[in-house]
Amino acid sequence: MKQDKYNIERVLNGDVNAYSHLVDRYKGLVYTVALRMLKNEEDAEELAQDTFVKAFKSLKDFKFESKFSTWLYRITYNAAISKLRKKQIEVYDVDDVTLPENEVLSTYNAINDLKKAEQKKYINEAIQNLKEDDAFIITLYYLEENSMDEIIDITGLNLSNVKVKLHRARKRFYDELKVILKHEVKAIL
């Protein structure tokens, strides 16, 4: 984006105050990614601050080959993975499971019948119940609307890995939504 490039060039030319424009623009997104990965508000806040410090120190290395947000997400993602490894949290993949189309449609229709506020509540609850990697990739692709190429840049994975991880995350996300919505239906009845 032109505004990002303008602010980056200002920082590189000695106007360090211009960095605050970049922080203000992306602080919510960086925090959201960190929170989805770490599932702890304090850790996410700390990681977001560390991300912006690291980005500032490395700004001279940013070559405008991708969007600044993509570069920033990659720093956030790598820092979160490092933090999770330090905590010795293991993330396991499950076997690839095909989700029947009728289940996808019924879940989708159930969500569309809810009011917007309820949708947001259930979506966030389902994402919170996902493993860190799943929550991260769902957030990047659906909530932050990053392209596959941007997700490849952020995660360092190849296209087929991103597709597989997104497919699996989507399956787990639907499973979480089905459980949540099932409990809600029982509570109403």
Backbone bond lengths (Angstrom), bond angles and torsions (degrees), N, CA, C in turn:
res aa  C-N    CA-C-N  psi(-1)  N-CA   C-N-CA  omega(-1)  CA-C   N-CA-C  phi
1 M - - - 1.449 - - 1.535 108.17 -
2 K 1.290 115.70 143.69 1.468 121.64 -175.81 1.522 112.23 -60.90
3 Q 1.334 116.47 -41.11 1.466 120.52 -178.37 1.531 110.80 -63.90
4 D 1.336 116.37 -39.19 1.471 120.14 177.90 1.525 109.81 -63.24
5 K 1.314 116.23 -47.20 1.467 120.12 -178.75 1.529 110.24 -60.73
6 Y 1.317 116.26 -42.12 1.460 121.25 178.84 1.528 110.57 -59.34
7 N 1.334 116.56 -48.34 1.470 120.61 -178.86 1.528 111.78 -67.18
8 I 1.324 117.52 -37.86 1.465 120.58 178.02 1.525 109.82 -63.41
9 E 1.320 116.38 -45.10 1.462 119.83 179.46 1.532 111.28 -63.02
10 R 1.340 116.65 -37.17 1.468 119.71 176.71 1.525 110.86 -62.33
11 V 1.338 116.26 -43.75 1.467 120.23 179.48 1.521 109.67 -62.73
12 L 1.320 116.73 -46.03 1.463 120.86 -178.19 1.530 111.96 -64.95
13 N 1.333 116.26 -23.59 1.462 120.49 177.82 1.529 112.66 -92.45
14 G 1.341 116.60 11.65 1.461 119.99 172.19 1.522 115.89 106.71
15 D 1.330 119.25 -7.21 1.463 121.87 179.72 1.534 108.86 -90.46
16 V 1.345 116.28 80.55 1.460 120.72 -175.69 1.529 112.34 -64.30
17 N 1.320 117.89 -22.43 1.468 120.81 178.48 1.528 111.81 -64.87
18 A 1.316 117.65 -24.03 1.468 120.94 179.32 1.529 111.03 -65.73
19 Y 1.319 117.04 -21.15 1.467 120.60 179.31 1.529 110.69 -64.52
20 S 1.322 116.60 -28.55 1.470 119.74 -179.91 1.526 111.43 -61.66
21 H 1.333 117.63 -29.99 1.469 120.62 177.13 1.533 110.48 -65.13
22 L 1.316 116.28 -39.15 1.464 120.71 178.38 1.527 110.75 -69.35
23 V 1.318 115.88 -41.31 1.464 119.99 178.47 1.528 110.05 -62.41
24 D 1.332 116.27 -47.53 1.467 119.97 179.94 1.527 111.74 -59.68
25 R 1.301 115.85 -39.68 1.468 120.46 -177.39 1.531 112.27 -68.42
26 Y 1.334 117.40 -38.55 1.467 120.84 -171.11 1.523 115.47 -111.55
27 K 1.329 118.69 0.10 1.461 119.14 -175.44 1.527 112.58 -62.12
28 G 1.322 117.67 -38.68 1.461 120.43 179.28 1.518 112.09 -65.78
29 L 1.312 115.72 -41.19 1.460 120.22 -178.95 1.526 111.32 -68.55
30 V 1.319 116.62 -43.52 1.473 120.56 179.57 1.530 109.65 -64.03
31 Y 1.329 116.60 -43.44 1.463 120.16 179.42 1.534 110.54 -62.47
32 T 1.332 116.94 -42.43 1.462 120.87 -179.53 1.525 110.92 -61.70
33 V 1.318 116.72 -45.25 1.471 120.30 178.09 1.527 110.00 -61.79
34 A 1.313 117.22 -45.32 1.467 121.27 -179.96 1.533 110.94 -62.31
35 L 1.314 116.44 -42.78 1.461 120.50 -179.62 1.524 111.12 -65.98
36 R 1.316 117.17 -40.23 1.469 120.63 178.82 1.528 110.72 -62.82
37 M 1.312 116.26 -35.70 1.460 120.04 -178.68 1.527 111.83 -79.74
38 L 1.318 116.56 -44.97 1.461 120.70 -171.49 1.526 113.85 -92.66
39 K 1.335 116.86 -23.24 1.473 123.04 178.79 1.529 112.93 56.88
40 N 1.322 115.68 33.36 1.454 121.20 178.87 1.534 107.19 -149.59
41 E 1.328 116.95 122.78 1.467 121.15 -173.78 1.527 112.37 -61.82
42 E 1.321 117.22 -44.75 1.470 119.69 -178.60 1.520 111.43 -64.05
43 D 1.334 116.51 -44.33 1.463 120.17 177.87 1.525 110.79 -63.29
44 A 1.330 116.65 -38.97 1.469 120.88 -179.66 1.528 110.70 -66.02
45 E 1.326 116.93 -41.54 1.469 120.34 177.83 1.522 110.62 -62.86
46 E 1.320 116.04 -44.69 1.464 120.76 179.78 1.533 110.52 -63.27
47 L 1.321 116.01 -44.09 1.456 119.90 -179.60 1.527 110.92 -65.49
48 A 1.323 117.26 -38.90 1.469 120.30 178.58 1.530 110.33 -62.26
49 Q 1.312 116.53 -43.94 1.469 119.90 177.60 1.531 110.74 -62.86
50 D 1.324 116.43 -44.98 1.463 120.56 178.61 1.527 111.36 -60.99
51 T 1.323 115.81 -38.01 1.464 120.74 179.43 1.517 110.89 -61.45
52 F 1.323 116.53 -46.08 1.460 119.50 -178.41 1.527 111.95 -68.97
53 V 1.329 117.00 -33.99 1.465 120.07 176.20 1.530 109.54 -66.26
54 K 1.329 115.99 -47.08 1.464 119.69 179.87 1.534 110.83 -62.91
55 A 1.319 116.96 -42.28 1.469 120.50 179.12 1.526 110.42 -62.23
56 F 1.324 116.40 -40.98 1.464 119.98 179.58 1.533 110.30 -61.99
57 K 1.334 115.71 -45.76 1.462 120.02 -178.52 1.528 111.91 -66.89
58 S 1.326 116.90 -27.10 1.467 121.27 -177.19 1.526 112.92 -102.79
59 L 1.311 117.68 6.49 1.460 121.28 -174.37 1.521 112.67 -57.44
60 K 1.309 115.80 -32.58 1.478 119.33 179.65 1.526 111.37 -64.98
61 D 1.329 117.39 -21.53 1.463 121.95 -179.97 1.527 112.86 -87.42
62 F 1.333 117.54 -9.72 1.466 120.65 179.54 1.520 108.64 -72.75
63 K 1.327 116.65 122.74 1.467 121.89 -171.57 1.532 113.60 -105.29
64 F 1.316 119.15 6.99 1.467 123.16 -179.95 1.533 111.90 61.83
65 E 1.338 117.43 25.32 1.458 121.05 176.67 1.528 110.87 -81.49
66 S 1.307 116.55 -17.02 1.460 122.76 174.76 1.523 106.75 -137.73
67 K 1.328 116.07 177.04 1.456 119.15 176.41 1.530 108.57 -69.92
68 F 1.310 115.91 150.45 1.466 120.59 178.33 1.527 109.64 -59.12
69 S 1.339 117.35 -39.30 1.465 120.85 -179.02 1.530 110.57 -61.75
70 T 1.328 117.53 -38.96 1.462 121.36 178.42 1.519 110.36 -63.27
71 W 1.320 116.28 -44.75 1.465 121.87 178.66 1.525 110.22 -61.47
72 L 1.331 116.23 -43.84 1.461 122.21 -179.63 1.527 110.72 -65.69
73 Y 1.344 117.45 -41.81 1.462 120.93 176.53 1.525 110.91 -60.15
74 R 1.322 116.48 -40.04 1.471 120.15 -179.07 1.530 110.07 -63.92
75 I 1.314 117.04 -42.11 1.469 120.50 176.91 1.526 109.47 -61.23
76 T 1.330 116.72 -44.89 1.467 122.01 -179.79 1.529 110.25 -61.94
77 Y 1.311 115.82 -48.47 1.464 121.52 -178.45 1.529 110.85 -59.65
78 N 1.318 117.09 -49.75 1.461 120.64 -179.06 1.526 111.73 -62.49
79 A 1.320 116.79 -39.48 1.467 120.27 178.24 1.529 110.53 -66.18
80 A 1.317 116.79 -39.59 1.468 120.27 179.50 1.524 110.87 -66.05
81 I 1.323 115.96 -42.69 1.467 119.73 178.03 1.533 109.77 -61.04
82 S 1.321 117.12 -43.66 1.471 120.91 178.54 1.521 110.91 -61.09
83 K 1.324 116.19 -43.43 1.468 120.10 -179.73 1.530 110.78 -64.53
84 L 1.322 116.41 -40.93 1.463 119.94 178.78 1.530 111.00 -65.27
85 R 1.301 116.48 -38.66 1.472 120.06 178.32 1.520 110.53 -64.75
86 K 1.316 115.95 -38.32 1.470 119.41 178.81 1.528 110.68 -64.39
87 K 1.314 115.75 -33.85 1.459 119.65 178.08 1.526 111.33 -81.14
88 Q 1.330 115.35 -2.15 1.468 122.91 178.78 1.518 112.50 58.71
89 I 1.322 114.74 39.57 1.461 119.80 173.70 1.520 106.99 -87.60
90 E 1.306 116.09 125.60 1.450 120.04 179.53 1.513 109.08 -98.61
91 V 1.327 115.32 138.18 1.447 121.76 177.03 1.523 107.31 -112.07
92 Y 1.322 116.31 124.94 1.452 121.18 -178.25 1.522 110.04 -111.00
93 D 1.330 115.73 140.12 1.452 120.79 173.29 1.518 108.17 -89.24
94 V 1.329 115.61 147.27 1.453 120.07 174.62 1.511 108.04 -103.30
95 D 1.323 115.87 165.68 1.454 119.60 178.47 1.522 109.75 -60.35
96 D 1.303 115.48 147.72 1.454 122.18 179.54 1.525 109.08 -65.79
97 V 1.328 116.10 122.98 1.451 121.09 -178.22 1.521 107.98 -120.65
98 T 1.330 115.87 133.85 1.458 120.26 178.10 1.513 108.40 -87.05
99 L 1.302 115.97 130.94 1.449 121.87 -179.89 1.521 108.55 -93.67
100 P 1.343 118.77 121.02 1.461 120.25 179.47 1.531 110.78 -60.09
101 E 1.315 114.95 141.23 1.464 120.40 -175.93 1.526 111.87 -60.99
102 N 1.334 117.85 -36.07 1.465 119.40 -179.34 1.524 111.89 -64.44
103 E 1.342 117.84 -31.66 1.466 120.24 176.27 1.520 110.92 -70.02
104 V 1.328 115.70 -40.36 1.465 119.88 177.73 1.530 109.16 -60.98
105 L 1.330 116.24 -46.79 1.470 120.21 -178.11 1.524 111.89 -65.64
106 S 1.329 117.80 -41.62 1.464 119.12 -179.41 1.526 111.30 -66.80
107 T 1.326 116.94 -38.80 1.459 120.03 176.72 1.518 110.22 -65.96
108 Y 1.319 115.99 -44.64 1.467 121.40 178.98 1.533 110.55 -59.56
109 N 1.332 117.65 -45.44 1.465 121.01 -179.87 1.529 111.60 -65.43
110 A 1.318 116.50 -37.44 1.469 119.90 178.82 1.528 110.76 -64.01
111 I 1.330 115.74 -40.58 1.467 119.53 179.51 1.528 110.45 -67.65
112 N 1.323 116.95 -41.95 1.468 119.99 -178.60 1.518 112.76 -64.37
113 D 1.327 117.04 -23.23 1.462 120.11 179.10 1.528 112.07 -76.83
114 L 1.295 117.78 -14.45 1.463 121.51 -179.30 1.523 110.54 -83.11
115 K 1.306 116.76 157.57 1.459 120.55 173.93 1.519 109.32 -70.74
116 K 1.332 116.79 159.10 1.474 121.65 -176.30 1.531 111.89 -56.12
117 A 1.297 118.55 -43.77 1.467 120.65 -178.58 1.533 110.68 -63.40
118 E 1.329 115.49 -40.09 1.454 119.15 178.56 1.524 110.46 -67.41
119 Q 1.324 116.51 -38.78 1.467 120.11 178.09 1.519 110.01 -57.55
120 K 1.318 115.37 -49.08 1.461 119.73 -178.06 1.529 110.26 -60.47
121 K 1.325 116.45 -42.68 1.468 121.21 -179.95 1.524 110.47 -60.00
122 Y 1.328 116.93 -48.01 1.462 120.42 -177.27 1.527 111.86 -69.84
123 I 1.318 117.04 -38.61 1.465 120.36 178.59 1.520 110.05 -63.31
124 N 1.337 116.55 -46.76 1.467 119.80 179.21 1.523 111.55 -63.90
125 E 1.330 116.89 -39.80 1.462 120.10 178.45 1.525 110.75 -63.40
126 A 1.327 116.76 -42.89 1.469 120.76 179.09 1.526 110.47 -63.94
127 I 1.335 117.08 -42.54 1.463 120.40 179.94 1.524 110.26 -65.56
128 Q 1.331 117.52 -39.36 1.466 120.55 178.79 1.525 111.73 -62.08
129 N 1.334 117.10 -28.72 1.457 120.84 -178.89 1.524 113.10 -82.69
130 L 1.325 117.15 -8.88 1.463 121.02 -179.72 1.525 110.85 -80.53
131 K 1.333 115.99 160.08 1.458 120.89 172.23 1.527 108.04 -66.93
132 E 1.314 116.42 161.96 1.460 122.20 -173.49 1.523 112.86 -56.18
133 D 1.330 117.23 -49.02 1.465 120.72 -178.37 1.522 111.65 -62.33
134 D 1.327 116.23 -41.07 1.463 120.20 -179.86 1.531 110.67 -65.44
135 A 1.318 116.06 -46.19 1.464 120.13 179.68 1.525 110.45 -61.43
136 F 1.316 116.15 -39.55 1.459 121.38 -179.07 1.526 111.40 -63.60
137 I 1.324 117.22 -49.01 1.458 119.50 -175.21 1.530 111.23 -71.73
138 I 1.330 118.02 -34.66 1.470 121.33 175.25 1.526 109.50 -64.03
139 T 1.331 116.48 -43.35 1.467 121.22 178.69 1.521 110.87 -61.68
140 L 1.320 116.75 -48.55 1.469 119.91 -178.86 1.525 111.79 -60.58
141 Y 1.329 116.47 -47.02 1.456 119.83 -171.97 1.525 112.58 -78.34
142 Y 1.326 117.58 -46.50 1.461 120.09 -173.38 1.526 113.53 -93.96
143 L 1.315 117.44 -45.05 1.460 119.18 -175.35 1.522 112.11 -83.75
144 E 1.319 117.12 -40.03 1.469 120.19 -179.96 1.527 112.21 -94.00
145 E 1.338 116.14 -7.40 1.465 123.99 175.81 1.528 113.20 55.44
146 N 1.334 115.93 42.43 1.461 120.40 174.01 1.523 109.18 -78.69
147 S 1.323 116.09 147.05 1.460 121.35 176.85 1.523 109.06 -77.55
148 M 1.325 115.97 168.42 1.466 120.47 176.78 1.528 109.51 -59.88
149 D 1.339 117.16 -42.28 1.466 120.41 179.85 1.525 111.51 -61.01
150 E 1.328 116.63 -39.84 1.468 119.75 178.53 1.528 110.98 -66.79
151 I 1.329 116.65 -38.95 1.464 120.20 178.45 1.526 109.84 -66.10
152 I 1.329 117.05 -37.06 1.470 121.09 175.76 1.524 109.43 -60.89
153 D 1.349 116.69 -45.38 1.462 120.65 178.85 1.524 111.63 -62.58
154 I 1.316 116.82 -40.82 1.466 121.51 -176.83 1.527 111.15 -69.31
155 T 1.329 116.36 -45.92 1.464 120.34 -172.65 1.518 114.11 -91.72
156 G 1.326 117.35 -22.04 1.453 120.37 -176.19 1.523 113.04 78.61
157 L 1.331 116.89 7.89 1.468 121.42 178.60 1.525 109.32 -86.27
158 N 1.342 116.36 163.47 1.461 118.30 175.38 1.531 109.29 -87.75
159 L 1.328 116.57 171.86 1.463 121.51 -173.95 1.520 112.19 -59.73
160 S 1.324 117.79 -44.55 1.461 118.45 -177.74 1.532 111.20 -66.57
161 N 1.332 118.53 -35.50 1.473 120.68 176.07 1.525 111.07 -63.99
162 V 1.329 116.41 -42.43 1.466 120.24 179.72 1.525 109.86 -63.23
163 K 1.332 116.72 -44.11 1.470 120.18 179.65 1.522 111.24 -61.89
164 V 1.330 116.57 -43.35 1.468 120.27 -179.92 1.525 110.13 -65.36
165 K 1.334 116.75 -46.45 1.471 119.83 179.74 1.529 111.03 -62.42
166 L 1.330 117.03 -40.44 1.465 120.34 179.10 1.522 110.58 -66.07
167 H 1.326 117.05 -41.86 1.463 120.93 178.41 1.536 110.50 -60.48
168 R 1.316 115.82 -47.82 1.469 120.05 -179.39 1.519 111.62 -65.77
169 A 1.321 116.26 -40.64 1.474 120.04 178.85 1.521 110.34 -64.25
170 R 1.317 116.17 -41.14 1.468 121.02 178.50 1.527 110.21 -61.29
171 K 1.324 117.20 -42.49 1.469 121.66 178.75 1.528 109.96 -61.46
172 R 1.319 116.85 -47.35 1.469 120.17 179.92 1.528 111.18 -64.95
173 F 1.335 115.65 -37.77 1.461 120.66 177.83 1.531 110.41 -61.41
174 Y 1.331 117.36 -46.54 1.466 121.17 177.73 1.519 111.15 -61.90
175 D 1.322 116.64 -40.69 1.463 119.75 178.40 1.528 110.69 -61.69
176 E 1.321 116.56 -43.00 1.469 120.74 177.92 1.532 110.80 -62.00
177 L 1.321 115.84 -44.59 1.473 119.50 179.54 1.529 111.12 -62.01
178 K 1.321 117.30 -41.07 1.467 120.48 179.50 1.527 110.25 -61.11
179 V 1.322 116.95 -42.32 1.469 120.69 179.57 1.529 109.90 -64.59
180 I 1.320 116.21 -47.41 1.471 120.55 -178.87 1.516 110.90 -61.77
181 L 1.325 116.25 -47.62 1.470 120.08 -177.81 1.521 111.52 -68.05
182 K 1.321 117.75 -32.75 1.451 121.38 177.77 1.525 109.71 -63.08
183 H 1.340 116.36 -43.67 1.469 120.37 178.47 1.519 110.64 -64.83
184 E 1.322 116.89 -37.81 1.463 120.45 179.84 1.538 110.60 -65.95
185 V 1.323 117.76 -42.58 1.463 121.27 178.60 1.514 109.86 -61.81
186 K 1.338 117.71 -44.54 1.459 121.19 178.65 1.527 110.95 -62.31
187 A 1.319 117.50 -38.11 1.467 121.20 -179.97 1.527 110.92 -67.17
188 I 1.313 116.94 -36.94 1.468 120.93 179.63 1.521 111.06 -71.17
189 L 1.338 116.55 -40.81 1.470 121.18 -178.75 1.510 109.56 -79.11
